Amino acid sequence: MDGGRARGHGNSLIAVAREATTEETSMKIRSSASLLAAIVLLAAPSARCAGYVDVLDAPAQTSALASQRLLNGAALAGNRVVVVGQRGHILYSDDRGRTWTQASVPVSADLLAVHFPTASKGWAVGHSGVVLATSDAGKTWVKQLDGRSAAQAMIDYYEQQGADAATRSEAKRFADEGPDKPFLDVWFDDDRVGYVVGAFNLVFRTDDGGAHWVPWFDRTENPKRYHLYAVRRVGGDVYAAGEQGIVLKLDATAQRFRAVRTPYDGTYFGITGKPGSVLVFGLRGNVYRSADGGASWQKVDTGIPVGVTGATLTTDGRIVLVSQAGHTLVSSDSAATFAPVASDPPIPAAAVAAVGPNTLVVAGPRGVQTSRLP
């Protein structure tokens, strides 16, 4: 029930961060975050006077063109396909992507990722720290968390736990800066235990289906607070990955994400794989594979020079990768090798979900489209 996705939106800070290819550029982007927050705060009074309503409080508007606009995430809810995107748009299809119905969504923040651990229960995340949940396979959604409540949850939790002064100060800083930080991915093991990850090392975990979210900001070996773009279970292990080549692996005993070294120091957008073979993929066509639980990694030749932005598994066990320029790559040998599949015209992709062995639903800047595999 997995679809892969990239993390970004048009003019957002995170979309720019996705394209950072050097440490210098990344640091410039990070330093601009406080300036961006200040501009938003200065603009807020005049916006409110003009009848401004925060995207966290404004439901997504119905649009006949929603399926043709930017969509960032895709997943399967049983036989249903669900996609998420800009302005809180969530759509679902029960006919393998031929027709789409827009869901009822309580926010209009841009959404970046979606995951269904069961056919009926799913979660979506996005900008302004939004976490949404559904129990009817994506028809209607409720808000479980946003940047405001997430920041307060961090403050309360770390005070109750007697955390060190640096951790408490960091939690307060998140609250003071406002709900401007996105969650970039979501993954649930079942309908109760799940994780959301995001910008500047944001990590939250739930073990009650999202009724309560616990911050794991202090449980990662990520001292530079790199953005985390992806979280996934592959085989018996849970991994997170993000900018500057960071890959983390969950130590279930210690309940901490431990750093795993890979040969690449550029950004990873996603994680995929199957038991015995885990892949991380990202900028400039870079894909790395581990067959030993992350102890060692080998580069996989993709033959493409652009970002690999999404991944999915077909029902017959093949691994599919898609790129921001419209490439489709398929592996039948647990990701040891990939072969290109022609698509005419190419479909620039942010996310992909396999419907059956030969049909892909591709979401991206041109909306949602379908393509065929041989």
C-alpha positions as CSV (number, residue, x, y, z in Angstrom):
1,M,0.0,0.0,0.0
2,D,2.9,2.2,-0.7
3,G,3.6,5.1,-3.1
4,G,6.7,7.1,-3.4
5,R,6.9,10.9,-3.4
6,A,9.2,13.9,-3.6
7,R,8.8,16.7,-1.1
8,G,8.2,20.2,-2.5
9,H,5.9,22.8,-3.7
10,G,6.3,25.6,-6.2
11,N,7.8,28.6,-4.4
12,S,8.2,27.0,-0.9
13,L,11.4,27.0,1.0
14,I,11.4,23.2,1.0
15,A,11.1,23.0,-2.8
16,V,14.2,25.2,-3.1
17,A,16.0,23.0,-0.5
18,R,15.3,20.0,-2.6
19,E,17.5,21.4,-5.3
20,A,20.4,22.3,-3.0
21,T,23.4,20.5,-4.3
22,T,26.2,22.0,-2.1
23,E,26.6,22.6,1.6
24,E,27.0,26.3,0.9
25,T,23.6,26.5,-0.9
26,S,22.0,24.4,1.8
27,M,23.2,26.7,4.6
28,K,22.0,29.8,2.7
29,I,18.6,28.2,2.5
30,R,18.6,27.4,6.2
31,S,19.6,30.9,7.2
32,S,16.8,32.3,5.1
33,A,14.2,30.4,7.1
34,S,14.2,33.0,10.0
35,L,13.9,35.8,7.5
36,L,11.0,34.2,5.8
37,A,9.3,33.7,9.2
38,A,9.8,37.4,10.0
39,I,8.3,38.5,6.7
40,V,5.3,36.3,7.4
41,L,4.8,37.7,10.9
42,L,5.2,41.3,9.6
43,A,2.6,40.7,6.9
44,A,0.1,39.0,9.2
45,P,-1.6,42.0,10.7
46,S,-2.5,43.6,7.3
47,A,-3.5,40.2,6.0
48,R,-5.9,39.7,8.9
49,C,-7.4,43.1,8.3
50,A,-8.1,42.1,4.7
51,G,-10.1,39.0,5.9
52,Y,-7.1,36.6,5.9
53,V,-7.9,33.1,7.1
54,D,-5.0,30.8,7.9
55,V,-4.6,27.7,5.7
56,L,-4.9,25.6,8.9
57,D,-8.4,27.0,9.5
58,A,-9.7,27.1,5.9
59,P,-11.1,23.9,4.4
60,A,-9.8,22.9,0.9
61,Q,-11.9,24.4,-1.8
62,T,-13.6,22.1,-4.4
63,S,-12.0,22.5,-7.8
64,A,-12.9,20.8,-11.1
65,L,-9.2,21.2,-12.1
66,A,-7.8,19.6,-8.9
67,S,-6.7,16.5,-10.8
68,Q,-4.7,18.7,-13.2
69,R,-2.8,20.7,-10.6
70,L,0.3,20.0,-8.6
71,L,0.1,16.7,-6.7
72,N,2.9,15.5,-4.5
73,G,1.9,12.1,-2.9
74,A,0.2,8.9,-3.9
75,A,-0.8,5.7,-2.1
76,L,-3.2,2.7,-2.3
77,A,-6.1,2.3,0.1
78,G,-7.0,-1.3,-0.8
79,N,-8.0,-1.1,-4.5
80,R,-8.5,2.7,-4.3
81,V,-5.8,5.2,-5.3
82,V,-5.4,8.4,-3.2
83,V,-3.4,11.4,-4.2
84,V,-2.6,14.6,-2.3
85,G,-1.3,18.0,-3.3
86,Q,-1.5,21.7,-3.3
87,R,-4.1,23.8,-1.4
88,G,-5.2,20.7,0.6
89,H,-6.4,18.8,-2.4
90,I,-7.0,15.1,-1.9
91,L,-8.5,13.0,-4.6
92,Y,-9.4,9.3,-4.9
93,S,-10.1,6.9,-7.8
94,D,-11.8,3.6,-7.7
95,D,-11.2,2.8,-11.4
96,R,-7.4,2.8,-11.6
97,G,-7.1,6.5,-12.2
98,R,-9.6,7.0,-15.0
99,T,-11.8,9.3,-12.9
100,W,-11.2,11.2,-9.7
101,T,-13.4,12.4,-6.8
102,Q,-12.2,15.2,-4.5
103,A,-12.3,14.5,-0.8
104,S,-13.5,16.6,2.1
105,V,-10.4,18.1,3.8
106,P,-10.4,20.6,6.8
107,V,-7.3,22.5,5.7
108,S,-6.0,24.2,2.6
109,A,-2.3,23.8,3.4
110,D,-0.2,22.1,0.7
111,L,0.0,18.4,1.2
112,L,3.1,16.4,0.5
113,A,2.7,12.7,1.3
114,V,0.1,10.1,2.1
115,H,0.1,6.5,3.4
116,F,-2.5,3.8,4.1
117,P,-1.5,0.9,6.4
118,T,-4.9,-0.6,5.9
119,A,-7.6,-0.3,3.2
120,S,-9.6,2.2,5.2
121,K,-7.2,4.0,7.6
122,G,-4.7,6.5,6.2
123,W,-2.7,9.6,7.0
124,A,-1.5,12.6,5.0
125,V,1.1,15.3,5.9
126,G,2.2,18.6,4.6
127,H,3.0,22.3,5.1
128,S,2.3,24.1,8.3
129,G,3.0,20.9,10.2
130,V,-0.3,19.3,9.1
131,V,-1.2,15.7,9.9
132,L,-4.5,14.5,8.6
133,A,-6.3,11.2,9.2
134,T,-9.0,9.2,7.4
135,S,-11.0,6.1,8.4
136,D,-13.1,5.8,5.3
137,A,-10.4,5.2,2.7
138,G,-9.8,8.8,1.9
139,K,-13.3,10.2,1.4
140,T,-13.2,12.5,4.5
141,W,-10.3,13.7,6.6
142,V,-9.8,15.1,10.1
143,K,-6.8,17.1,11.4
144,Q,-4.8,15.4,14.1
145,L,-1.9,17.7,14.4
146,D,-0.6,21.0,13.0
147,G,2.4,23.3,13.5
148,R,0.8,25.1,16.4
149,S,-0.2,21.9,18.4
150,A,3.0,20.1,17.4
151,A,5.2,22.9,18.9
152,Q,3.2,23.0,22.1
153,A,3.4,19.2,22.3
154,M,7.2,19.5,22.1
155,I,7.3,22.1,24.9
156,D,5.0,20.1,27.2
157,Y,6.7,16.8,26.5
158,Y,10.3,17.9,27.1
159,E,9.3,19.8,30.2
160,Q,7.6,16.8,31.6
161,Q,10.5,14.6,30.7
162,G,13.0,16.9,32.4
163,A,15.0,17.3,29.1
164,D,18.2,19.3,29.1
165,A,18.1,23.0,28.6
166,A,19.2,22.8,24.9
167,T,16.4,20.5,24.0
168,R,13.8,22.7,25.8
169,S,15.2,25.8,24.2
170,E,14.9,24.2,20.7
171,A,11.3,23.2,21.4
172,K,10.5,26.8,22.4
173,R,12.2,28.2,19.3
174,F,9.9,26.0,17.2
175,A,6.9,27.4,18.9
176,D,8.1,31.0,18.7
177,E,8.7,30.7,14.9
178,G,5.1,29.7,14.3
179,P,3.7,26.8,12.2
180,D,5.9,27.3,9.2
181,K,7.7,23.9,9.1
182,P,6.3,21.1,7.1
183,F,6.1,17.4,7.7
184,L,7.5,15.8,4.6
185,D,6.6,12.1,5.0
186,V,4.5,9.7,6.9
187,W,4.6,5.9,7.5
188,F,2.5,3.6,9.6
189,D,3.3,0.0,10.4
190,D,-0.4,-0.7,11.2
191,D,-3.4,1.4,12.2
192,R,-1.8,2.4,15.5
193,V,2.0,2.8,15.2
194,G,3.4,5.4,12.9
195,Y,5.9,8.2,12.3
196,V,5.9,11.6,10.6
197,V,9.2,13.3,9.7
198,G,10.0,16.8,8.3
199,A,12.1,19.9,8.1
200,F,14.9,20.6,10.5
201,N,14.8,17.1,12.1
202,L,11.1,17.1,13.0
203,V,10.1,13.6,14.0
204,F,6.9,12.5,15.8
205,R,5.7,9.0,16.7
206,T,2.3,7.7,17.7
207,D,1.2,4.3,19.1
208,D,-2.5,5.0,19.3
209,G,-3.4,5.9,15.7
210,G,-2.6,9.6,16.1
211,A,-4.7,10.3,19.2
212,H,-1.4,11.3,20.8
213,W,1.8,12.3,19.0
214,V,5.2,12.1,20.9
215,P,8.1,14.2,19.7
216,W,11.3,12.3,18.8
217,F,13.3,15.4,18.1
218,D,15.9,14.2,20.6
219,R,16.0,10.6,19.4
220,T,17.9,11.1,16.2
221,E,21.6,11.1,15.4
222,N,21.1,14.3,13.3
223,P,23.1,17.0,15.1
224,K,22.9,19.4,12.2
225,R,19.1,19.1,12.0
226,Y,19.0,18.2,8.4
227,H,15.6,17.9,6.7
228,L,14.2,14.4,6.7
229,Y,12.3,13.7,3.5
230,A,11.4,10.1,3.9
231,V,10.5,7.4,6.4
232,R,9.8,3.8,5.5
233,R,9.9,0.2,6.8
234,V,11.8,-2.1,4.5
235,G,11.9,-5.7,5.6
236,G,12.4,-5.7,9.4
237,D,13.8,-2.2,9.7
238,V,12.5,1.4,9.7
239,Y,14.7,4.0,7.9
240,A,14.6,7.7,7.5
241,A,16.6,9.7,4.9
242,G,17.1,13.3,3.9
243,E,19.4,16.1,2.9
244,Q,23.2,16.0,2.8
245,G,23.1,12.2,2.5
246,I,21.7,11.5,6.0
247,V,20.2,8.0,6.5
248,L,18.9,6.9,9.9
249,K,17.9,3.4,11.0
250,L,15.6,2.8,14.0
251,D,17.2,1.0,16.9
252,A,14.0,-0.6,18.2
253,T,15.6,-1.5,21.6
254,A,16.9,1.9,22.4
255,Q,13.9,3.6,20.6
256,R,16.3,5.9,18.7
257,F,17.2,6.6,15.1
258,R,20.9,5.8,14.6
259,A,23.0,7.3,11.8
260,V,23.9,5.0,8.9
261,R,26.8,6.0,6.6
262,T,26.3,5.9,2.8
263,P,28.8,6.9,0.0
264,Y,26.7,9.9,-1.1
265,D,26.5,13.3,0.6
266,G,23.7,14.8,-1.6
267,T,20.0,14.8,-0.8
268,Y,17.9,11.6,-0.6
269,F,14.2,12.1,-1.5
270,G,12.9,8.6,-0.7
271,I,13.3,5.0,0.5
272,T,12.0,1.8,-1.0
273,G,12.8,-1.9,-1.4
274,K,11.8,-5.3,-0.2
275,P,13.1,-7.8,2.3
276,G,16.8,-8.1,1.9
277,S,17.2,-5.1,-0.3
278,V,16.7,-1.4,0.8
279,L,17.2,1.5,-1.6
280,V,17.7,5.2,-1.0
281,F,17.3,7.6,-3.9
282,G,17.6,11.3,-4.7
283,L,19.4,14.1,-6.6
284,R,21.1,13.6,-9.9
285,G,19.8,10.1,-10.4
286,N,21.6,8.8,-7.4
287,V,20.4,5.4,-6.1
288,Y,22.2,3.3,-3.4
289,R,21.3,-0.2,-2.4
290,S,22.1,-2.2,0.7
291,A,21.6,-6.0,1.0
292,D,22.9,-6.1,4.6
293,G,20.6,-3.8,6.6
294,G,22.5,-0.7,5.9
295,A,26.0,-1.9,6.9
296,S,27.3,-1.4,3.3
297,W,25.9,0.3,0.2
298,Q,26.5,0.0,-3.5
299,K,25.6,2.5,-6.1
300,V,22.9,1.4,-8.6
301,D,23.4,2.7,-12.2
302,T,20.2,4.5,-13.3
303,G,21.6,6.1,-16.4
304,I,19.7,9.4,-15.7
305,P,21.1,12.7,-14.5
306,V,18.1,14.1,-12.7
307,G,16.4,13.6,-9.4
308,V,14.7,10.3,-8.7
309,T,11.6,11.4,-6.9
310,G,9.3,8.5,-6.3
311,A,9.1,4.7,-6.0
312,T,6.6,1.9,-5.8
313,L,6.3,-1.9,-5.8
314,T,4.1,-3.7,-8.4
315,T,1.9,-6.5,-7.4
316,D,4.2,-9.0,-9.2
317,G,7.2,-7.8,-7.1
318,R,9.0,-5.3,-9.4
319,I,10.5,-2.1,-8.1
320,V,9.6,1.1,-10.0
321,L,11.5,4.4,-9.8
322,V,10.3,7.6,-11.4
323,S,12.1,11.0,-12.0
324,Q,11.2,14.7,-12.0
325,A,11.9,14.7,-15.8
326,G,9.5,11.8,-16.6
327,H,11.8,8.8,-16.5
328,T,10.5,5.4,-15.5
329,L,12.9,2.7,-14.4
330,V,11.9,-0.9,-13.5
331,S,13.8,-3.7,-11.7
332,S,13.0,-7.3,-11.6
333,D,16.0,-8.4,-9.6
334,S,15.5,-6.7,-6.2
335,A,17.0,-3.4,-7.4
336,A,20.4,-4.8,-8.5
337,T,19.7,-3.4,-11.9
338,F,17.1,-1.1,-13.5
339,A,15.9,-0.9,-17.1
340,P,14.2,2.2,-18.6
341,V,10.6,2.0,-19.8
342,A,9.5,4.4,-22.5
343,S,6.7,6.8,-21.8
344,D,5.2,8.9,-24.6
345,P,5.0,11.7,-23.6
346,P,7.2,11.6,-20.5
347,I,5.3,12.3,-17.2
348,P,7.3,14.4,-14.7
349,A,6.7,12.7,-11.4
350,A,6.6,13.6,-7.7
351,A,5.0,10.3,-6.7
352,V,3.9,7.0,-8.2
353,A,1.6,4.1,-7.1
354,A,1.3,0.8,-8.9
355,V,-2.3,-0.4,-9.6
356,G,-1.9,-4.1,-10.5
357,P,1.3,-5.4,-12.3
358,N,1.2,-3.2,-15.3
359,T,-0.5,0.1,-14.5
360,L,1.1,3.1,-12.8
361,V,-0.7,6.2,-11.4
362,V,1.8,9.1,-11.6
363,A,1.3,12.3,-9.6
364,G,3.3,15.5,-10.3
365,P,3.3,19.1,-11.5
366,R,0.8,18.3,-14.3
367,G,-1.6,16.6,-12.0
368,V,-2.3,12.8,-12.0
369,Q,-2.0,10.6,-15.0
370,T,-1.7,6.9,-15.8
371,S,1.0,4.9,-17.7
372,R,1.6,1.3,-18.6
373,L,4.4,-1.1,-17.9
374,P,5.4,-3.9,-20.3
